[in-house]
Amino acid sequence: KYPADFNRLSGGKSVYVCYKRADKDADLNKIKYISGICLTRVKKGSVVDPIEYFPEGFEGKFETASGNDANFNSGLDTDKLYLGVEYNNGPPITGISLYNKTMKEEIPQGYNFLTIDALTDGTIANLNHGLKNGDEMYLLYKGGACNNFGYAREPVSEYEKGLLKVEIIRGYDVKPADVTGTSDPYCELYVGDPNSKPMMYKKTSVCEYTLEPVWNEMFIFKANSQDIFNLHLYDKDAVGSDDRLGRLVIPLDKLVLGEEITAIFDLQRVST
């Protein structure tokens, strides 16, 4: 077990998040509670007031309880990263956790990743992104208002459009593609209209020398009901083109807005 230092091994100042739980039988109508949290990155050297970066209704936490700078990247020559909170606007946040991917920790059940903010492409918020040293760290939350996985809530004017959250957990019985009898599998994800290019594209990390890869990685896409979700599984090769191992296609018009689906999918075989 390691202390939950946001800047572990990064060379910055030690930064921790503290929170206070309400009594189990507290009346939410009579207390101030946190219903949403978000992270906002302020570019290095920016002269814009950081408060302008936060979604409407969120309050930026720029100082610690003792009055010091609450920048998560304190002591580092990089972008500033601040926490924003929203009060009494829906169900309360019931848990906050720090996830260290470098240490290959298990993601606590029921927790969600925070993304940077609504102005980005939906990248989950690695707190040490861009640093040569430091563990890959993520802030997780449980419960709270439906704030689009850390994004600001937006008025719903078109019910056919929204955000698609995809979690790639693990794979089973991957086809061996190397002479060692194993593979180095990774996934490429595409979302969009198949008749329109380019489609939005993201990629998982490579799991080396295994037929039972474990990723536990999350991706967010802007999407609409006419889009198609495509997953391609590849074997990473050091020389030459990567081997295709399988494919999955899911039309998004089969999904329901706000509904979560957990399933194991069989991939279609493809020619290599």
C-alpha positions as semicolon CSV with decimal commas, in nm:
position;residue;x (nm);y (nm);z (nm)
1;K;0,000;0,000;0,000
2;Y;0,122;0,348;-0,090
3;P;-0,004;0,683;0,043
4;A;-0,239;0,844;-0,211
5;D;0,007;1,112;-0,321
6;F;-0,106;1,260;-0,654
7;N;0,255;1,343;-0,747
8;R;0,414;1,013;-0,648
9;L;0,756;0,987;-0,819
10;S;0,686;1,291;-1,042
11;G;0,922;1,526;-0,854
12;G;0,644;1,765;-0,753
13;K;0,514;1,849;-0,409
14;S;0,313;1,584;-0,229
15;V;-0,057;1,650;-0,293
16;Y;-0,348;1,473;-0,124
17;V;-0,727;1,509;-0,140
18;C;-0,921;1,524;0,186
19;Y;-1,296;1,486;0,219
20;K;-1,554;1,461;0,495
21;R;-1,845;1,220;0,492
22;A;-2,191;1,328;0,600
23;D;-2,374;1,130;0,865
24;K;-2,550;0,825;0,724
25;D;-2,894;0,961;0,817
26;A;-2,825;1,325;0,720
27;D;-3,109;1,520;0,558
28;L;-2,977;1,631;0,217
29;N;-3,223;1,921;0,219
30;K;-3,047;2,070;0,523
31;I;-2,676;2,023;0,445
32;K;-2,429;2,137;0,179
33;Y;-2,305;1,834;-0,012
34;I;-2,102;1,769;-0,328
35;S;-2,309;1,641;-0,622
36;G;-2,049;1,668;-0,897
37;I;-1,672;1,692;-0,943
38;C;-1,457;1,773;-1,244
39;L;-1,095;1,843;-1,334
40;T;-0,975;2,135;-1,542
41;R;-0,632;2,176;-1,694
42;V;-0,494;2,532;-1,728
43;K;-0,225;2,547;-1,994
44;K;0,124;2,641;-1,881
45;G;0,182;3,017;-1,914
46;S;-0,188;3,094;-1,962
47;V;-0,297;3,441;-1,850
48;V;-0,668;3,347;-1,848
49;D;-0,837;3,339;-1,509
50;P;-0,862;2,965;-1,424
51;I;-1,220;3,009;-1,303
52;E;-1,325;3,061;-1,666
53;Y;-1,225;2,704;-1,742
54;F;-1,484;2,546;-1,512
55;P;-1,827;2,433;-1,632
56;E;-2,124;2,645;-1,530
57;G;-2,234;2,565;-1,176
58;F;-1,894;2,430;-1,068
59;E;-1,673;2,603;-0,811
60;G;-1,297;2,583;-0,858
61;K;-1,087;2,480;-0,561
62;F;-0,776;2,698;-0,602
63;E;-0,649;2,696;-0,242
64;T;-0,588;2,430;0,018
65;A;-0,738;2,457;0,367
66;S;-0,420;2,638;0,478
67;G;-0,425;2,884;0,187
68;N;-0,162;2,724;-0,041
69;D;-0,203;2,671;-0,415
70;A;-0,430;2,368;-0,473
71;N;-0,277;2,291;-0,813
72;F;-0,243;1,912;-0,840
73;N;0,082;1,965;-1,032
74;S;0,230;2,190;-0,764
75;G;0,609;2,210;-0,788
76;L;0,618;2,089;-1,149
77;D;0,700;2,289;-1,462
78;T;0,384;2,187;-1,649
79;D;0,014;2,270;-1,690
80;K;-0,190;2,346;-1,379
81;L;-0,465;2,104;-1,279
82;Y;-0,749;2,206;-1,047
83;L;-1,049;2,032;-0,895
84;G;-1,397;2,176;-0,938
85;V;-1,702;2,084;-0,732
86;E;-2,076;2,131;-0,770
87;Y;-2,307;2,150;-0,469
88;N;-2,663;2,029;-0,406
89;N;-2,763;1,966;-0,767
90;G;-2,868;1,603;-0,767
91;P;-2,755;1,288;-0,584
92;P;-2,441;1,322;-0,368
93;I;-2,093;1,194;-0,444
94;T;-2,058;0,887;-0,222
95;G;-1,694;0,800;-0,278
96;I;-1,363;0,939;-0,408
97;S;-1,060;0,725;-0,482
98;L;-0,717;0,754;-0,642
99;Y;-0,633;0,483;-0,894
100;N;-0,266;0,402;-0,965
101;K;-0,256;0,224;-1,300
102;T;0,124;0,190;-1,289
103;M;0,091;-0,027;-0,977
104;K;-0,170;-0,240;-1,162
105;E;-0,434;-0,180;-0,898
106;E;-0,790;-0,306;-0,930
107;I;-1,050;-0,039;-1,011
108;P;-1,294;-0,018;-0,717
109;Q;-1,637;-0,150;-0,811
110;G;-1,888;0,118;-0,902
111;Y;-1,631;0,398;-0,951
112;N;-1,597;0,615;-1,262
113;F;-1,298;0,793;-1,417
114;L;-1,289;1,169;-1,446
115;T;-1,204;1,321;-1,780
116;I;-1,022;1,655;-1,814
117;D;-1,323;1,867;-1,914
118;A;-1,577;1,920;-2,189
119;L;-1,329;2,110;-2,406
120;T;-1,110;1,803;-2,472
121;D;-1,168;1,486;-2,674
122;G;-1,274;1,292;-2,367
123;T;-0,932;1,169;-2,256
124;I;-0,942;1,032;-1,904
125;A;-0,751;1,251;-1,663
126;N;-0,407;1,100;-1,601
127;L;-0,288;1,340;-1,332
128;N;0,075;1,296;-1,437
129;H;0,015;1,322;-1,812
130;G;0,316;1,452;-2,004
131;L;0,565;1,398;-1,722
132;K;0,871;1,179;-1,777
133;N;0,854;1,049;-1,423
134;G;0,560;0,973;-1,199
135;D;0,301;0,698;-1,186
136;E;-0,006;0,698;-1,410
137;M;-0,267;0,828;-1,165
138;Y;-0,642;0,882;-1,202
139;L;-0,908;1,035;-0,979
140;L;-1,219;0,819;-0,948
141;Y;-1,562;0,902;-0,810
142;K;-1,875;0,713;-0,714
143;G;-2,234;0,834;-0,718
144;G;-2,315;1,198;-0,778
145;A;-2,527;1,373;-1,037
146;C;-2,533;1,252;-1,393
147;N;-2,258;1,485;-1,514
148;N;-2,142;1,291;-1,818
149;F;-1,837;1,116;-1,676
150;G;-1,677;1,434;-1,545
151;Y;-1,801;1,663;-1,821
152;A;-2,030;1,956;-1,749
153;R;-2,396;1,874;-1,790
154;E;-2,541;2,026;-2,103
155;P;-2,908;2,090;-2,190
156;V;-3,041;1,799;-2,391
157;S;-3,182;1,943;-2,712
158;E;-3,120;1,644;-2,938
159;Y;-3,186;1,304;-2,784
160;E;-3,010;1,126;-3,069
161;K;-2,675;1,282;-2,970
162;G;-2,464;1,231;-2,660
163;L;-2,148;1,084;-2,514
164;L;-2,058;0,719;-2,546
165;K;-1,847;0,568;-2,267
166;V;-1,665;0,248;-2,362
167;E;-1,473;0,041;-2,105
168;I;-1,239;-0,226;-2,240
169;I;-1,194;-0,463;-1,946
170;R;-1,020;-0,776;-2,068
171;G;-1,001;-1,044;-2,336
172;Y;-1,029;-1,423;-2,328
173;D;-0,885;-1,694;-2,555
174;V;-0,706;-1,455;-2,788
175;K;-0,570;-1,621;-3,099
176;P;-0,194;-1,692;-3,070
177;A;-0,016;-1,501;-3,345
178;D;0,351;-1,533;-3,249
179;V;0,592;-1,827;-3,267
180;T;0,601;-1,828;-2,886
181;G;0,235;-1,936;-2,881
182;T;0,121;-1,601;-2,742
183;S;0,020;-1,258;-2,877
184;D;0,075;-0,894;-2,792
185;P;-0,288;-0,779;-2,823
186;Y;-0,427;-0,427;-2,838
187;C;-0,757;-0,276;-2,954
188;E;-0,836;0,004;-3,195
189;L;-1,175;0,170;-3,141
190;Y;-1,370;0,367;-3,401
191;V;-1,700;0,552;-3,364
192;G;-1,881;0,738;-3,640
193;D;-2,071;0,716;-3,965
194;P;-1,906;0,436;-4,167
195;N;-1,977;0,633;-4,485
196;S;-1,795;0,939;-4,352
197;K;-1,420;0,953;-4,291
198;P;-1,227;0,995;-4,076
199;M;-1,410;0,824;-3,791
200;M;-1,316;0,908;-3,430
201;Y;-1,033;0,676;-3,330
202;K;-0,870;0,568;-3,003
203;K;-0,638;0,282;-2,905
204;T;-0,570;0,074;-2,594
205;S;-0,227;-0,010;-2,459
206;V;-0,048;-0,328;-2,572
207;C;-0,058;-0,630;-2,340
208;E;0,256;-0,831;-2,411
209;Y;0,295;-1,209;-2,431
210;T;-0,057;-1,310;-2,331
211;L;-0,377;-1,468;-2,458
212;E;-0,573;-1,330;-2,161
213;P;-0,510;-0,952;-2,182
214;V;-0,633;-0,718;-1,906
215;W;-0,677;-0,351;-2,001
216;N;-0,927;-0,183;-1,765
217;E;-0,921;0,126;-1,990
218;M;-1,201;0,373;-2,057
219;F;-1,271;0,591;-2,362
220;I;-1,532;0,855;-2,436
221;F;-1,665;0,946;-2,779
222;K;-1,909;1,208;-2,900
223;A;-2,169;1,008;-3,091
224;N;-2,522;0,994;-3,228
225;S;-2,768;0,712;-3,281
226;Q;-2,675;0,667;-3,649
227;D;-2,310;0,596;-3,569
228;I;-2,140;0,257;-3,563
229;F;-1,895;0,135;-3,294
230;N;-1,609;-0,072;-3,436
231;L;-1,346;-0,259;-3,235
232;H;-1,046;-0,416;-3,407
233;L;-0,814;-0,651;-3,216
234;Y;-0,451;-0,666;-3,332
235;D;-0,130;-0,843;-3,241
236;K;0,157;-0,595;-3,213
237;D;0,459;-0,694;-3,419
238;A;0,808;-0,549;-3,383
239;V;0,868;-0,585;-3,758
240;G;0,615;-0,549;-4,037
241;S;0,244;-0,480;-4,014
242;D;0,042;-0,589;-3,709
243;D;-0,171;-0,905;-3,736
244;R;-0,549;-0,869;-3,732
245;L;-0,707;-1,103;-3,476
246;G;-1,075;-1,008;-3,466
247;R;-1,345;-0,746;-3,510
248;L;-1,663;-0,630;-3,337
249;V;-1,934;-0,404;-3,487
250;I;-2,220;-0,255;-3,282
251;P;-2,479;-0,014;-3,428
252;L;-2,545;0,258;-3,169
253;D;-2,915;0,277;-3,255
254;K;-2,951;-0,035;-3,040
255;L;-2,843;0,158;-2,729
256;V;-3,066;0,355;-2,491
257;L;-2,958;0,700;-2,366
258;G;-2,842;0,674;-2,004
259;E;-2,848;0,292;-1,998
260;E;-2,531;0,096;-1,914
261;I;-2,460;-0,241;-2,076
262;T;-2,203;-0,492;-1,948
263;A;-2,140;-0,788;-2,174
264;I;-1,884;-1,030;-2,317
265;F;-1,873;-1,019;-2,698
266;D;-1,740;-1,279;-2,937
267;L;-1,524;-1,119;-3,207
268;Q;-1,570;-1,188;-3,576
269;R;-1,281;-1,373;-3,734
270;V;-1,083;-1,178;-3,990
271;S;-0,822;-1,275;-4,244
272;T;-0,465;-1,174;-4,159
